[in-house]
Amino acid sequence: MELQLDVTGIAHGGVGVARDDDGRVVFVADAIPGERVAAVVTESKKSFARASATRVIVASPDRVEHIWPEASIGRAPDDRVGGAEFGHIALARQRALKTEVLVDALRRFGGLDESAIRAAAERSGSELGRLVRAAPGDDALGGLGWRTRMRLHVGADGRPGQYAVRSHRVVPVATLPLAAPGIDAVLGQDFAPGEAITVIAPSAQVAPAAQSAPHSPPEAGELRLVVGEQRPSVIEERVGERAFRLDDTGFWQVHRAAPQVLAAAVRAAVDPERFDPGASNIDLYGGVGLLAAALAELGGPGTRVETVESDTRASEHAGANLADLENAIATSARVDRWLRGTAASGGSFAGATIVLDPPRSGAGIEVAAAIAGLGAAQLVYVACDPVALARDTRTLQADGYRMTRLEAHDLFPHTHHVEAVATFLRD
């Protein structure tokens, strides 16, 4: 069933918002607010429908040729790959749309009014309408070549490809425009049908710690290929002069500039008047220690900081990565269980800074309330999902914290994803 729709807004998830002739909300993929498009319905419910644009009747001035032919409107909706849902939109407009989604989420789900959001944005040096910042180098590259990790799936012909949108069907691809240089070489190789593969472009070569030279520029690492449930091997990433070791199957930010950008953003988000290097500072969901190291850079090598991470291997790497910091501790534990045990032990966090970088689903009501219950001087929240951040904001504000600073970074160009860093202080 084809509809002609006037797209009036953008929704979380990167889809346009329109209404059909009956007034039902229709979420339209591959469209831009302000356009009129023809679209085919892909899912129909009583209260809403999903559709994919098939042709543009009235185009936005921000529509550009899609950066990935395999994801473009010229293909049948079922044959479009996922992972570049904003690839048909000029970069500046992409960031404006991401700003709209973030601000709308904080209003609707976070309970913040626009004046509070504007004030928080201005404290980071941002204008509310231009809140989302480009990562270094992205504009010059057109938002391409930033992904240092690509997960691909092997089709029946033995060639790797990408899943079709909202599907587990493998679509062959000829290019990987978002991938770091060299990663697309894997497209010419054969693998076992049905296999999943991950290609990684580390920022540095792996070398024994004793041989590393902290003041010499790191050499780019060789490409790594992880096939299926392959046993992990250790790779090295560099952020400034610090090396971070981690499993190649472990978590690391995918944008080449993201670790540096987020470490700097966390340091900027910490209120220096409330930061006590000797307090019981915490890095929740700490991974391999990136943000704990950022805190230590603020307070010096004697800074007290404990990372809490449920992945045992990541926590082990964090301990090694932070070994030069005499008061850094890496704890392997689920954050919710650690918080319950900490609350029961009655420890003091009155002067502490807590950094949290939860998964896309956010901390959640229970964990956010438990964090607030520690009574830390300040919280720095790193979020990769606007709605999750907004829901946790509502919980934190109900427990006496208010958002005082907000910045956002476009670490996923040509997708709908955005990264935000927010500071919360006690009233």
C-alpha positions in Angstrom: 0.0 0.0 0.0 1.5 3.3 -1.1 0.8 6.6 0.7 1.7 10.2 -0.1 2.8 11.8 3.1 3.9 15.3 4.3 6.8 14.7 6.8 6.6 17.2 9.6 9.1 16.1 12.2 11.8 13.6 13.3 11.4 10.8 15.8 13.9 9.0 18.0 15.4 6.3 15.8 15.9 8.6 12.9 12.6 8.3 11.1 10.3 11.0 9.9 6.9 11.7 11.3 3.8 12.1 9.2 0.1 11.4 9.4 -2.1 9.5 7.0 -5.5 10.6 5.7 -7.1 9.1 8.9 -4.8 11.1 11.2 -2.8 8.1 12.2 0.9 8.7 12.9 3.2 7.2 10.3 7.0 6.8 11.0 8.7 7.2 7.6 12.2 5.9 6.9 14.4 7.7 4.4 12.6 11.0 4.5 13.4 14.5 5.8 11.1 16.9 7.7 9.6 19.3 5.2 9.4 16.8 2.4 6.4 15.2 0.7 7.1 11.6 -0.2 5.5 8.5 -1.6 6.0 5.7 0.8 5.1 2.0 1.2 3.7 0.8 4.5 5.9 -1.9 6.1 4.0 -2.3 9.4 0.5 -1.3 10.3 -0.9 -1.0 13.8 -4.1 0.6 15.1 -2.4 3.6 16.6 0.6 4.0 14.2 2.2 2.6 11.0 5.8 2.3 9.7 6.6 3.1 6.1 9.6 3.5 3.8 9.9 6.3 1.3 10.0 5.1 -2.3 10.2 8.4 -4.1 10.4 12.1 -3.3 7.7 14.3 -4.5 8.9 17.6 -2.9 12.5 17.4 -1.8 14.2 19.1 1.2 17.1 21.4 0.2 19.1 19.3 2.6 18.6 16.1 0.6 21.8 14.8 -0.9 22.8 11.7 -2.9 23.0 8.9 -0.4 26.6 8.1 0.7 25.9 4.4 0.4 24.1 3.2 -2.7 23.1 0.0 -1.0 21.0 2.0 1.5 19.5 4.6 -0.9 15.9 5.3 -1.7 16.6 4.0 -5.2 16.4 0.4 -3.9 13.4 -1.5 -2.8 12.9 -1.1 0.9 13.5 -4.7 1.7 16.9 -4.5 -0.1 18.2 -1.4 1.8 21.0 -2.1 4.3 20.9 -0.6 7.8 23.5 1.5 9.5 23.3 4.7 7.5 19.8 6.0 7.9 20.8 9.6 7.7 23.1 9.1 4.7 20.7 11.1 2.4 20.9 14.2 4.6 23.5 17.0 4.6 25.7 16.8 7.6 24.7 20.1 9.1 21.0 19.1 9.0 21.8 15.7 10.5 23.2 17.4 13.5 20.2 19.8 13.7 17.8 16.8 13.7 19.8 15.1 16.4 19.6 18.2 18.5 15.8 18.2 18.0 15.6 14.6 19.2 17.8 15.2 22.2 16.0 18.4 23.3 12.6 16.8 22.8 13.5 13.7 24.8 14.7 15.8 27.7 11.5 17.8 27.6 9.1 14.9 27.3 10.8 12.2 29.2 13.2 14.1 31.4 10.7 16.8 32.6 13.1 19.7 31.8 11.7 22.9 30.3 13.5 24.5 27.4 15.1 27.3 29.5 16.8 24.7 31.7 18.1 22.8 28.7 19.3 26.0 27.1 21.1 27.1 30.3 22.8 23.6 30.5 23.9 23.8 26.8 25.2 27.4 27.2 27.4 26.3 30.2 29.2 24.0 27.7 29.6 26.8 25.2 26.9 25.6 22.9 23.8 27.2 21.5 20.7 25.2 22.0 19.9 25.1 18.3 23.5 23.9 17.5 24.1 21.6 20.4 25.5 18.6 18.5 29.2 19.2 17.6 31.1 17.6 14.8 34.0 15.3 15.7 37.5 16.5 14.6 38.1 15.8 10.9 34.6 14.7 10.1 33.5 17.7 8.0 36.7 17.5 5.9 35.9 13.8 5.2 32.2 14.3 4.7 31.4 12.2 7.7 33.0 9.1 6.1 35.7 6.6 7.1 35.2 6.9 10.9 34.2 3.4 11.9 37.2 1.5 13.3 35.0 -1.6 13.9 32.6 -3.1 11.4 30.4 -6.2 12.0 29.4 -8.0 8.9 27.4 -11.1 8.2 28.1 -13.8 5.6 25.4 -14.7 3.1 24.7 -18.0 1.4 27.3 -17.1 -1.3 30.1 -16.9 1.3 30.5 -13.2 0.9 30.1 -10.7 3.8 27.4 -8.1 3.7 25.1 -6.2 5.9 21.6 -7.0 7.3 18.7 -5.4 5.6 16.9 -2.8 7.7 14.9 -4.3 10.5 15.8 -7.8 9.2 18.4 -10.6 9.6 18.6 -11.1 5.8 22.1 -10.5 4.5 22.4 -8.0 1.6 25.6 -8.0 -0.4 27.5 -4.7 -0.4 30.2 -3.4 -2.7 31.5 -0.6 -0.4 31.7 0.3 3.3 31.8 4.1 3.2 31.7 4.6 7.0 34.5 2.2 7.6 38.1 3.1 8.3 40.5 2.8 5.4 41.4 -0.8 4.6 38.4 -2.5 6.3 36.5 -2.9 3.0 39.2 -5.3 1.7 37.3 -8.0 3.6 34.4 -7.7 1.1 36.5 -9.7 -1.5 37.1 -12.6 0.8 35.1 -15.9 1.2 33.8 -17.2 4.5 31.5 -19.9 5.8 27.8 -19.0 5.1 25.9 -17.8 8.2 29.1 -16.7 9.9 29.4 -13.3 11.7 32.7 -11.4 11.3 34.1 -8.3 12.9 36.9 -6.2 11.3 38.9 -3.9 13.6 41.3 -1.1 12.8 43.2 -0.5 16.1 44.9 2.9 16.5 48.2 1.4 17.7 50.4 -1.7 17.4 50.5 -4.1 20.2 53.9 -4.0 22.0 55.1 -5.2 25.4 54.5 -2.5 28.0 58.3 -2.2 28.7 59.0 -1.4 25.0 56.3 1.3 24.7 57.5 4.9 24.4 54.9 7.2 25.8 56.2 10.3 24.1 56.6 8.8 20.6 53.7 8.9 18.2 51.8 5.5 18.0 51.9 3.5 14.8 48.6 2.4 13.4 47.7 -1.2 14.2 47.2 -3.9 11.7 43.7 -4.8 10.8 42.2 -7.6 13.0 39.6 -10.0 11.8 37.4 -11.8 14.4 35.4 -14.7 13.0 32.4 -16.1 14.9 33.2 -17.0 18.5 36.9 -16.8 18.0 39.0 -16.7 21.1 39.9 -13.0 21.9 43.4 -11.6 21.4 44.7 -8.3 22.9 44.9 -5.1 20.9 46.1 -1.7 21.9 44.4 1.7 21.5 46.1 5.0 22.1 44.4 8.1 23.6 46.9 11.0 23.8 50.0 9.5 25.5 48.1 6.7 27.3 47.9 3.2 26.0 44.8 1.1 26.6 44.9 -2.7 26.1 41.7 -4.6 25.6 40.3 -7.7 23.9 39.6 -7.4 20.2 36.1 -8.8 21.1 35.7 -6.2 23.8 34.0 -2.8 23.8 35.7 0.3 22.5 34.2 3.4 21.0 33.9 2.9 17.2 34.6 6.4 16.0 38.3 7.0 15.5 38.1 10.3 17.5 35.5 9.2 20.1 37.8 8.1 22.9 39.7 11.4 22.8 36.5 13.5 22.4 34.7 11.7 25.3 37.7 11.8 27.6 38.0 15.6 27.0 34.2 16.0 27.4 34.2 14.3 30.8 37.1 16.4 32.0 35.3 19.6 30.8 32.0 18.4 32.5 33.6 18.0 35.9 32.9 21.1 38.1 36.4 21.9 39.4 35.0 23.5 42.6 33.4 20.2 43.5 36.1 17.8 42.4 38.2 16.3 45.2 41.0 14.0 43.9 41.1 12.4 47.4 37.4 11.5 47.5 35.9 8.1 46.7 35.5 8.9 43.0 33.8 6.3 40.8 33.7 5.3 37.2 30.6 3.1 36.7 30.4 0.9 33.6 34.1 1.6 33.5 35.2 -0.7 30.6 39.0 -0.7 30.3 39.5 2.5 32.2 39.2 5.3 29.6 37.1 7.7 31.7 38.8 6.8 35.0 42.1 7.9 33.3 40.4 11.1 32.2 39.5 11.8 35.9 43.0 11.1 37.0 44.3 13.5 34.4 42.3 16.2 36.1 43.4 15.4 39.7 46.9 14.0 39.1 48.4 10.5 39.5 47.3 10.3 43.2 43.6 10.6 42.3 41.4 8.1 44.0 39.1 6.4 41.5 37.4 3.0 41.3 36.1 1.6 38.1 33.2 -0.8 38.2 32.6 -3.1 35.2 30.7 -6.3 34.9 32.9 -7.7 32.1 35.7 -9.6 33.9 38.2 -9.3 31.1 37.6 -5.6 30.6 38.0 -5.1 34.3 41.3 -7.0 34.3 42.5 -4.8 31.4 41.4 -1.7 33.4 43.5 -2.7 36.3 46.6 -3.0 34.1 45.8 0.1 32.1 45.6 2.2 35.3 48.5 0.5 37.1 50.5 3.7 37.1 47.9 5.4 39.2 48.6 4.4 42.8 45.0 5.0 44.0 43.1 3.5 41.1 41.1 0.3 41.7 39.4 -1.9 39.1 36.4 -3.9 40.4 34.7 -6.5 38.4 31.0 -6.5 39.4 27.6 -5.7 38.0 26.8 -2.0 38.8 23.5 -2.7 40.4 24.9 -5.3 42.8 28.0 -3.2 43.6 25.7 -0.3 44.4 23.6 -2.4 46.8 26.7 -3.7 48.5 28.2 -0.2 48.8 25.0 1.2 50.2 24.9 -1.6 52.8 28.5 -0.9 53.8 27.8 2.7 54.6 30.8 4.2 52.8 31.0 8.0 52.4 30.8 9.6 48.9 29.9 13.1 50.1 32.8 14.8 48.1 33.0 12.3 45.3 32.6 12.6 41.5 30.8 9.8 39.9 31.1 9.2 36.1 28.7 6.8 34.5 28.7 5.5 30.9 25.8 3.0 30.8 24.8 0.9 27.9 22.3 2.2 25.3 19.3 1.3 27.6 20.6 3.7 30.3 21.1 3.1 34.0 17.4 2.6 34.7 15.3 3.8 37.6 16.7 1.5 40.2 20.3 2.1 39.4 19.9 5.9 38.9 18.1 6.1 42.3 20.9 4.1 44.0 23.6 6.4 42.4 21.7 9.4 43.7 21.5 7.7 47.1 25.3 7.8 47.4 25.1 11.6 47.8 28.1 12.4 45.6 29.1 16.0 45.0 28.5 15.6 41.2 27.6 13.1 38.5 28.9 13.1 35.0 26.6 11.0 32.7 27.8 9.9 29.3 24.9 8.8 27.2 24.5 7.3 23.7 20.7 7.3 23.8 18.7 10.6 24.3 15.6 8.9 25.7 17.6 6.7 28.2 19.4 9.9 29.3 16.1 11.7 29.7 14.4 9.0 31.8 17.4 8.8 34.1 17.5 12.6 34.3 13.9 12.5 35.7 15.0 10.0 38.3 18.1 11.9 39.3 16.2 15.2 39.5 13.5 13.6 41.7 16.3 12.6 44.1 17.8 16.1 44.4 20.2 16.4 41.4 19.7 18.9 38.6 21.3 19.0 35.1 23.6 22.0 35.0 25.7 21.3 31.9 25.1 19.5 28.6 27.1 19.0 25.5 26.6 16.6 22.6 28.8 15.1 19.9 28.1 13.6 16.5 30.2 10.5 16.9 28.0 8.5 14.5 27.7 10.6 11.3 25.1 9.4 8.8 23.2 7.6 11.5 20.6 8.8 14.0 22.9 8.1 17.0 24.3 10.9 19.1 26.5 11.0 22.2 25.7 13.4 25.1 27.6 14.3 28.3 25.7 15.9 31.1 26.7 17.2 34.6 24.3 16.8 37.5 24.8 18.7 40.8 22.9 18.5 44.1 20.6 21.4 44.8 
